[in-house]
Amino acid sequence: VFSSIILYYVSNSYHSSIFYYFLFVICFNVRSIIRSVFFFFFFFQAEDGIRDAQESRGLGDVYKRQGINAEYGDRFLVAMSSPGADKLKFLLEHDPQCDQAHLEYSDINDLTPLMGDLRALTNLAELYLHGNRLTALVPDMSQLHRLEKVDIRGNSFRDVVDVASSLATLPNLKHLMITMRTEQDEDAIFTFVPNLETVNGVSCKRGGFDMGADTAVAGGPETMAISEAEFDAVVDLYESITQIAPRADSSEIFDRHADVVMGELDAAVVRCNDDAYARTAVACKHRSDLYSVCWDAIMGQLSDHPLLAPLAELRRAHYEILGQMLDNSEQQTAFYKDKVHNQSAELESAAQETTEMLQGAEEMERRFNSRMNSLSAEWERERAALNAEISSLRAGGASSSNGNAGNTAGMITVRAVSPQKAAEPTQSLANLPRPKPGARELSLKQLCTFMDELYESKIKFDTKCREARLPRETMEQHLYTYLNQKYGLKSLIIEWASAVMAAVKRFSEEDNDVAVFGRILRNEIDEEFRIVQKQLKDTVQDLLRVYLKGKHPLKSEDEVGKLLGKRIKAHVYEEEWTDIIKYMYNQSDSVTLIMKCKDYIEASQAHRQPVGVQRRGRRESREEQSREAGKIMYDDFLKILLDFQLKGHEKFLLKFMKLFRQFDKDKNGVINEEEFRQLIIATDPNKSDKEIAELLNLVDPHNNQQISFSECVGFLSSDLVHMTSA
């Protein structure tokens, strides 16, 4: 109208203005018609180019589409029905400064033609290519220097090694999403790209990645999305349904539905993180949702058909059953996760209790050492009294003894021995007379009590001698000292010494503590070895406690303690004593000890109840019979371990014991300085005079010229190891 008014005034004629008006309108419409034809031509040309001519069905393809994903927030995303090249062109025209390019499901089979457009996006930091048809990457991608995150899951790569070498050319690559099906694929990725921070959403710890921790992520696209083959099957089914009664908007309906389902699926998979079971359930649900468009098409075709209502009910029941299955799967997954979590918590609690138990043992040891140190002041006060009493015994005379006692008023005194008895040499245990018939005989319990008292007395006496700078006694010497202090009469001393030695000989095979005591008396092993045996007993008991605690995690410490007390007085089963042996010893020793235990059990089978006998009115099962056949009394099991330890220690000291007896001319378990020098040279000829002097200063710092067998073993332990290995 505006043009006709202008033309009217220009031409000064109404008819001329009408003519020019129609001419203008015709030209304008021709321009619009040409532009419309041009637009539709290129639109359908692009639509036909989405797929190969053989595969194109005229329906929209979800692999060429891209929608808004919740993972990326408010960032600019592309949503158009063109392949990857058109998406990139759209980005370059509308947002060339974007830092993300979403080319998911774009039917890309070669990345080379797109590299020019990708390089043009100068701020590109994230590239998403999952769900395409790539078989390889561009060999050199170094020009994408800002690229930090790449998602290439769901592609059929021929060789992951080639893909890894291409990714290695990206200078700033930090986050990678890729389908890894084998450990070789994982090794290739981390060999070529060692500086990755995350792989498939899992943090890389010290450059490594645990395939087992995220097998579902690395397992392939089946656990993450709908495969292309399955999507094509849905397309075929939908086409076959819509061809019965074609609709103009059928393709648009399918495209819109597929976009929604695939978008929801991608978002749901991201929310699942590394939960493989949740990803599988999500994939199943959305596969069913994708097929729902076929249901809708069928229901639309049967709007007036009598089968409409039954099919609608069938569809509802189908979705209801599927929903119940998925809910049940989620509940089971949650249940077992909670169960595993609770068991892990219980194991951690058991480990914490074990740690606390060990800490308690260390605290008890610390208190014991503190108590021993606190007694040093008392022993210091006793030292003067001990020196006075010893001087009195050596000089002889009761008056001298009483005088010294008076000068040390308030100090602890030791029973005085008459000059005649004190001057007599100590009688060797080997020369003791054989006990007469009807003489004193000690039971095993009495002998064990006597040994404990003697050990306690020896510890105190050694401490006093060390503080008084006097030589240390052997166990044989202290036996007479202890009996002398306790009884005083020679006849009683000899009677008790004979009874002790007879009991040692009688019970050595039956009790390991007695066997150790006898060997210490004969100077065949060192005195400190009894402490090693005690530690072994404590270790076995602690390991059995830990085993019972692991077997009964819900029981309290008191209940486990009561159960342990019962087991110590009864049997231990094969799985228990086998685990204890394997934990304490190396492989060869473990095999030896296990065979010893089994031989002992077989030897004692004759004294047990036969396997086929009825017990409590029923026949035992095979498991019960096997369990009963492998059990052993706790004391017998402990004795096997102690005897094995004792024999090993005897074998270790055998060579040194023979050398010591060569230089021990008095055969009393004590050598002087010169004999000690000769013993060191025989043990290690390479030792210098300076090293020998340093050892002497450690062993005999007060020059008492009396060095016991146990002291030699303690100070020459490292040399004994070399001598034994040689």
VOVODREN-599415 format. One record per residue (C-alpha): x, y, z; residue number from 0. Coordinates in steps of 0.5 Angstrom, whole numbers. Last residue first. Example, Ala and Ser with C-alpha at 12.3 -4.5 7.8 and 13.67 -1.06 7.14 Angstrom:
VOVODREN-599415
      x      y      z    i
     27     -2     14    1
     25     -9     16    0
//
This chain:
VOVODREN-599415
      x      y      z    i
    157   -143    114  725
    150   -141    116  724
    151   -144    123  723
    157   -139    124  722
    154   -133    121  721
    148   -134    126  720
    152   -135    131  719
    156   -129    130  718
    150   -125    131  717
    148   -128    137  716
    155   -127    140  715
    152   -123    146  714
    146   -127    148  713
    150   -134    147  712
    156   -132    151  711
    151   -130    157  710
    147   -136    157  709
    154   -140    157  708
    156   -136    163  707
    162   -132    164  706
    166   -132    170  705
    173   -128    170  704
    170   -122    175  703
    173   -117    170  702
    167   -112    172  701
    165   -111    165  700
    165   -118    163  699
    160   -119    157  698
    160   -112    155  697
    168   -111    156  696
    169   -117    153  695
    166   -116    147  694
    170   -109    146  693
    176   -113    148  692
    175   -118    142  691
    173   -113    137  690
    180   -109    139  689
    184   -116    138  688
    181   -117    131  687
    175   -122    129  686
    177   -126    123  685
    177   -132    126  684
    170   -132    128  683
    167   -138    133  682
    174   -141    134  681
    177   -134    135  680
    171   -132    140  679
    172   -139    144  678
    179   -137    145  677
    178   -130    148  676
    173   -133    152  675
    177   -138    155  674
    182   -133    156  673
    177   -129    160  672
    174   -134    164  671
    169   -140    163  670
    163   -142    166  669
    158   -148    164  668
    160   -152    170  667
    165   -157    166  666
    171   -155    169  665
    175   -154    163  664
    170   -150    159  663
    174   -149    153  662
    172   -155    149  661
    165   -155    152  660
    164   -148    149  659
    166   -151    142  658
    161   -156    143  657
    155   -152    145  656
    157   -147    139  655
    156   -153    134  654
    149   -155    137  653
    146   -148    138  652
    142   -148    132  651
    140   -155    132  650
    138   -154    139  649
    134   -148    137  648
    130   -152    132  647
    129   -158    137  646
    126   -153    142  645
    121   -150    136  644
    119   -156    134  643
    118   -158    141  642
    114   -152    142  641
    109   -153    136  640
    108   -160    138  639
    106   -158    145  638
    101   -153    143  637
     98   -158    138  636
     97   -163    144  635
     95   -158    149  634
     90   -156    144  633
     87   -163    143  632
     87   -164    136  631
     81   -164    131  630
     82   -167    124  629
     77   -173    124  628
     72   -169    128  627
     71   -164    122  626
     71   -170    117  625
     66   -174    121  624
     62   -168    121  623
     62   -166    114  622
     61   -173    112  621
     54   -173    117  620
     54   -177    123  619
     49   -182    125  618
     44   -181    129  617
     41   -183    136  616
     46   -178    140  615
     52   -181    137  614
     51   -188    133  613
     58   -191    131  612
     60   -191    124  611
     67   -186    125  610
     70   -191    131  609
     70   -187    138  608
     77   -185    139  607
     83   -188    142  606
     85   -192    135  605
     85   -185    132  604
     91   -183    136  603
     96   -184    131  602
     92   -181    126  601
     92   -175    130  600
     99   -175    131  599
    101   -176    124  598
     96   -170    122  597
    100   -166    127  596
    107   -168    125  595
    105   -167    117  594
    102   -160    119  593
    108   -158    122  592
    113   -160    116  591
    109   -157    111  590
    109   -150    115  589
    116   -151    116  588
    117   -151    109  587
    112   -145    107  586
    114   -140    113  585
    111   -140    120  584
    107   -137    124  583
    101   -135    119  582
    101   -142    116  581
    101   -146    123  580
     95   -142    126  579
     91   -143    119  578
     92   -150    120  577
     90   -150    127  576
     84   -147    126  575
     82   -151    119  574
     84   -157    123  573
     79   -156    129  572
     82   -154    136  571
     80   -159    142  570
     78   -158    149  569
     81   -154    155  568
     84   -148    150  567
     77   -149    147  566
     73   -147    153  565
     77   -141    155  564
     77   -138    148  563
     69   -139    148  562
     69   -135    155  561
     74   -130    152  560
     69   -129    145  559
     64   -128    150  558
     67   -123    154  557
     70   -119    148  556
     62   -119    145  555
     60   -124    140  554
     57   -121    133  553
     63   -123    129  552
     63   -130    131  551
     68   -133    126  550
     72   -127    126  549
     72   -127    133  548
     74   -134    134  547
     80   -133    129  546
     82   -127    133  545
     82   -131    139  544
     86   -137    136  543
     91   -132    134  542
     92   -129    141  541
     92   -136    144  540
     98   -138    139  539
    102   -132    140  538
    101   -133    148  537
    104   -140    147  536
    110   -137    142  535
    111   -132    147  534
    112   -137    153  533
    117   -141    148  532
    121   -135    147  531
    122   -133    154  530
    124   -140    156  529
    130   -139    150  528
    133   -133    155  527
    136   -139    159  526
    141   -141    154  525
    141   -148    151  524
    145   -154    152  523
    147   -151    159  522
    145   -158    163  521
    140   -154    167  520
    138   -150    161  519
    137   -157    158  518
    133   -159    164  517
    128   -153    164  516
    127   -153    156  515
    124   -161    157  514
    120   -159    163  513
    117   -153    159  512
    116   -158    154  511
    112   -163    158  510
    111   -171    157  509
    118   -172    154  508
    121   -168    159  507
    117   -171    165  506
    121   -177    168  505
    128   -174    167  504
    126   -167    170  503
    122   -171    176  502
    129   -175    177  501
    133   -168    177  500
    128   -165    182  499
    128   -170    186  498
    136   -171    186  497
    136   -163    188  496
    131   -164    193  495
    135   -169    197  494
    141   -166    196  493
    139   -159    199  492
    135   -163    204  491
    142   -167    206  490
    146   -160    206  489
    141   -157    211  488
    140   -149    209  487
    133   -150    207  486
    130   -144    203  485
    137   -140    202  484
    141   -147    201  483
    135   -149    196  482
    136   -142    192  481
    143   -142    192  480
    144   -150    190  479
    139   -148    184  478
    143   -142    182  477
    149   -146    181  476
    145   -150    176  475
    142   -144    173  474
    148   -141    172  473
    150   -135    176  472
    152   -128    174  471
    158   -125    176  470
    158   -120    182  469
    158   -112    180  468
    153   -111    186  467
    148   -108    181  466
    149   -114    177  465
    149   -119    182  464
    142   -116    185  463
    139   -116    178  462
    141   -124    177  461
    139   -125    184  460
    132   -122    182  459
    131   -126    176  458
    134   -133    179  457
    129   -132    184  456
    123   -132    179  455
    126   -137    175  454
    126   -142    181  453
    119   -140    183  452
    117   -142    177  451
    121   -148    176  450
    118   -151    183  449
    111   -150    181  448
    112   -154    175  447
    116   -159    179  446
    110   -159    184  445
    105   -160    178  444
    109   -165    174  443
    109   -169    181  442
    115   -169    185  441
    118   -176    188  440
    122   -175    195  439
    125   -182    197  438
    121   -189    198  437
    126   -192    194  436
    133   -188    194  435
    134   -183    189  434
    140   -184    185  433
    146   -180    188  432
    148   -173    185  431
    154   -173    180  430
    150   -170    174  429
    147   -165    178  428
    155   -163    180  427
    156   -161    187  426
    158   -154    189  425
    164   -154    192  424
    164   -154    200  423
    167   -147    203  422
    160   -145    204  421
    158   -151    208  420
    164   -151    213  419
    163   -143    214  418
    156   -144    216  417
    151   -141    211  416
    147   -134    213  415
    140   -133    211  414
    140   -126    207  413
    139   -120    210  412
    134   -114    208  411
    137   -107    210  410
    135   -103    216  409
    141   -104    220  408
    147   -105    216  407
    152   -104    221  406
    149   -109    225  405
    149   -114    219  404
    156   -113    219  403
    157   -115    226  402
    152   -121    226  401
    156   -124    220  400
    163   -123    223  399
    160   -126    230  398
    158   -132    226  397
    165   -134    223  396
    167   -134    216  395
    171   -130    212  394
    167   -132    205  393
    160   -132    209  392
    161   -125    212  391
    163   -122    206  390
    157   -125    202  389
    153   -122    208  388
    156   -115    207  387
    155   -115    200  386
    148   -117    200  385
    146   -112    205  384
    150   -106    201  383
    146   -109    195  382
    139   -109    198  381
    138   -101    198  380
    140   -101    191  379
    135   -107    190  378
    129   -102    193  377
    131    -96    188  376
    131   -101    182  375
    124   -103    184  374
    121    -97    180  373
    125   -100    174  372
    122   -106    174  371
    115   -103    175  370
    116    -99    169  369
    118   -105    165  368
    112   -108    167  367
    108   -102    165  366
    111   -102    158  365
    109   -109    157  364
    102   -108    159  363
    102   -102    155  362
    104   -106    149  361
     99   -112    150  360
     94   -107    151  359
     96   -104    144  358
     96   -111    141  357
     89   -112    144  356
     87   -105    141  355
     89   -107    134  354
     85   -113    135  353
     79   -109    137  352
     80   -105    131  351
     81   -110    126  350
     74   -113    129  349
     71   -107    128  348
     74   -106    121  347
     71   -113    119  346
     64   -111    122  345
     64   -105    118  344
     65   -109    112  343
     60   -113    114  342
     55   -108    115  341
     57   -105    108  340
     56   -111    105  339
     49   -112    108  338
     47   -105    106  337
     50   -106     99  336
     46   -113     99  335
     39   -109    101  334
     40   -103     96  333
     41   -108     90  332
     35   -112     92  331
     31   -106     93  330
     33   -104     86  329
     32   -110     83  328
     25   -111     86  327
     24   -104     83  326
     26   -106     77  325
     22   -112     77  324
     16   -108     79  323
     16   -103     74  322
     17   -109     69  321
     11   -112     71  320
      7   -105     71  319
      9   -104     64  318
      7   -110     62  317
      0   -110     66  316
     -1   -103     63  315
      0   -106     56  314
     -4   -112     56  313
    -10   -107     59  312
     -9   -103     53  311
     -9   -109     48  310
    -15   -112     52  309
    -19   -105     51  308
    -17   -104     43  307
    -18   -111     41  306
    -26   -109     40  305
    -23   -104     34  304
    -25    -97     34  303
    -19    -94     35  302
    -15   -100     33  301
     -9    -96     29  300
     -8    -91     34  299
     -7    -97     39  298
     -2   -100     34  297
      2    -93     34  296
      2    -92     41  295
      5    -99     42  294
     10    -97     37  293
     12    -91     41  292
     12    -95     47  291
     18    -99     44  290
     23    -93     47  289
     20    -93     54  288
     22   -101     54  287
     29    -99     52  286
     29    -94     57  285
     27    -98     63  284
     32   -103     61  283
     38    -98     60  282
     36    -95     67  281
     36   -103     70  280
     43   -104     67  279
     46    -97     69  278
     43    -99     76  277
     47   -105     76  276
     53   -102     74  275
     54    -97     79  274
     60    -92     77  273
     56    -86     77  272
     48    -88     76  271
     47    -80     75  270
     50    -80     69  269
     46    -86     66  268
     40    -82     68  267
     42    -76     64  266
     44    -80     58  265
     37    -84     58  264
     33    -78     59  263
     36    -75     53  262
     35    -82     49  261
     28    -82     51  260
     26    -75     49  259
     30    -75     43  258
     26    -82     41  257
     19    -79     42  256
     20    -73     38  255
     23    -77     32  254
     18    -82     32  253
     12    -77     32  252
     16    -73     27  251
     16    -79     23  250
      9    -80     24  249
      7    -73     22  248
      4    -75     15  247
      0    -81     17  246
      0    -88     14  245
     -5    -93     16  244
     -2   -100     15  243
      5    -97     13  242
      5    -94     20  241
      6   -101     24  240
     12   -103     19  239
     15    -97     20  238
     15    -97     28  237
     18   -104     27  236
     23   -102     23  235
     25    -96     27  234
     25   -100     33  233
     30   -105     30  232
     34    -99     28  231
     35    -97     35  230
     37   -104     37  229
     42   -104     32  228
     45    -97     34  227
     45    -99     41  226
     41    -96     47  225
     46    -93     52  224
     50    -95     58  223
     51   -102     60  222
     50   -104     52  221
     56    -99     51  220
     61   -103     53  219
     64   -106     59  218
     69   -100     61  217
     63    -97     65  216
     61   -103     68  215
     68   -106     70  214
     69   -100     74  213
     72   -102     80  212
     75   -108     77  211
     79   -104     71  210
     82   -101     77  209
     86    -95     74  208
     93    -93     75  207
     97    -86     74  206
     98    -85     82  205
     90    -86     83  204
     86    -84     77  203
     79    -82     79  202
     73    -85     76  201
     69    -81     71  200
     70    -86     65  199
     77    -85     66  198
     80    -79     70  197
     86    -75     72  196
     90    -77     65  195
     97    -76     65  194
     99    -83     63  193
     96    -82     56  192
    100    -87     52  191
    101    -92     57  190
     95    -91     61  189
     91    -92     55  188
     95    -98     52  187
     94   -102     59  186
     87   -101     59  185
     86   -104     52  184
     90   -109     54  183
     86   -110     61  182
     80   -112     56  181
     73   -108     54  180
     75   -101     55  179
     70    -96     52  178
     72    -89     53  177
     71    -83     57  176
     77    -79     58  175
     79    -73     62  174
     85    -69     63  173
     88    -68     55  172
     92    -62     55  171
     97    -64     50  170
     93    -68     45  169
     98    -72     41  168
     97    -78     46  167
     90    -78     44  166
     92    -81     37  165
     97    -86     40  164
     91    -88     45  163
     86    -89     39  162
     92    -93     35  161
     92    -98     41  160
     85    -98     42  159
     85   -102     35  158
     79   -103     30  157
     74    -98     34  156
     67    -99     34  155
     64    -93     38  154
     60    -93     44  153
     64    -89     48  152
     69    -83     45  151
     68    -77     50  150
     74    -73     50  149
     75    -68     56  148
     81    -63     56  147
     82    -60     49  146
     85    -53     49  145
     91    -55     44  144
     86    -58     39  143
     92    -57     34  142
     95    -63     37  141
     90    -68     34  140
     95    -72     30  139
     93    -79     28  138
     86    -77     27  137
     81    -82     30  136
     79    -89     28  135
     73    -94     27  134
     68    -88     29  133
     61    -90     28  132
     58    -85     33  131
     55    -86     40  130
     60    -82     44  129
     63    -76     40  128
     63    -71     46  127
     69    -66     45  126
     70    -61     51  125
     75    -56     51  124
     74    -52     45  123
     76    -45     46  122
     79    -44     39  121
     73    -47     35  120
     76    -46     28  119
     80    -52     30  118
     74    -57     30  117
     72    -54     24  116
     78    -56     20  115
     78    -63     24  114
     71    -65     21  113
     73    -68     15  112
     78    -72     19  111
     73    -75     24  110
     71    -81     20  109
     65    -85     21  108
     60    -80     24  107
     53    -82     25  106
     51    -76     29  105
     49    -80     35  104
     53    -75     40  103
     57    -69     37  102
     56    -64     42  101
     62    -59     42  100
     64    -55     48   99
     68    -49     49   98
     64    -44     45   97
     67    -38     42   96
     64    -39     35   95
     57    -39     38   94
     52    -38     32   93
     56    -39     26   92
     61    -43     28   91
     56    -47     32   90
     52    -48     26   89
     58    -50     22   88
     60    -56     27   87
     53    -58     27   86
     52    -59     20   85
     59    -63     20   84
     56    -67     25   83
     50    -70     21   82
     44    -65     21   81
     37    -66     25   80
     38    -60     29   79
     39    -59     37   78
     45    -56     39   77
     47    -54     46   76
     49    -47     49   75
     51    -48     56   74
     46    -48     62   73
     47    -54     66   72
     52    -59     62   71
     49    -66     66   70
     42    -64     65   69
     43    -66     57   68
     39    -61     52   67
     38    -65     46   66
     43    -67     40   65
     40    -71     34   64
     44    -75     28   63
     44    -82     32   62
     36    -81     34   61
     35    -82     26   60
     28    -78     24   59
     25    -83     19   58
     25    -83     11   57
     28    -90     11   56
     35    -89      9   55
     39    -95     10   54
     40    -96      2   53
     41    -89      1   52
     46    -88      7   51
     44    -84     12   50
     44    -77     14   49
     45    -75      7   48
     37    -75      5   47
     36    -70     11   46
     41    -65      8   45
     38    -66      1   44
     31    -65      4   43
     33    -58      7   42
     38    -56      1   41
     32    -57     -3   40
     27    -54      2   39
     31    -48      3   38
     32    -46     -5   37
     25    -47     -6   36
     23    -43     -1   35
     28    -37     -3   34
     26    -38    -11   33
     18    -37     -8   32
     20    -31     -4   31
     24    -28    -10   30
     18    -29    -14   29
     13    -26     -9   28
     17    -20     -9   27
     17    -19    -17   26
     10    -20    -17   25
      8    -15    -12   24
     12    -10    -15   23
      9    -11    -22   22
      2    -11    -19   21
      4     -4    -15   20
      7     -1    -22   19
      1     -2    -26   18
     -4      0    -20   17
      1      7    -20   16
      0      8    -27   15
     -7      7    -27   14
     -8     12    -22   13
     -4     17    -25   12
      1     23    -23   11
      7     18    -24   10
     11     20    -18    9
      5     21    -13    8
      1     15    -15    7
      8     11    -14    6
      9     13     -7    5
      2     11     -5    4
      3      5     -9    3
      9      3     -5    2
      6      5      2    1
      0      0      0    0
//
